[in-house]
Amino acid sequence: MQLDLEDYAGAERTYRQLFAQDPRNASALNELAFLLSARGDLDEALSLMRKAPLLAADNPKYRQNLERLSAARGAAAERSAQ
């Protein structure tokens, strides 16, 4: 709902609260990581996303998302080096 209303700060708070309440909530971690990446905070997003596949090894989505974020971070680093 918050993302539908473009309340990104509210969505971030919600995902952080969900993860704080349940540190094994891979879904909240995944969503928080993508929210952070969308606003350009790739370092924190990647740091968080690295945990999701460990929390839910049976869900290939989290490994795929980690690969996407890693690629995005690499591309951003490459652009800033030029």
URDA-V96608 format. One line per field, one symbol per residue. phi: phi as a letter, one per 30 degrees, with the letter a starting at -180 (. if undefined). A space follows every 50 residues. Layout:
phi = ???
This chain:
phi = .dddchcdddddeddddddddbdcddddddddddddddcjcdddeddddd dedddbddcdeddddddddddddddddddddd
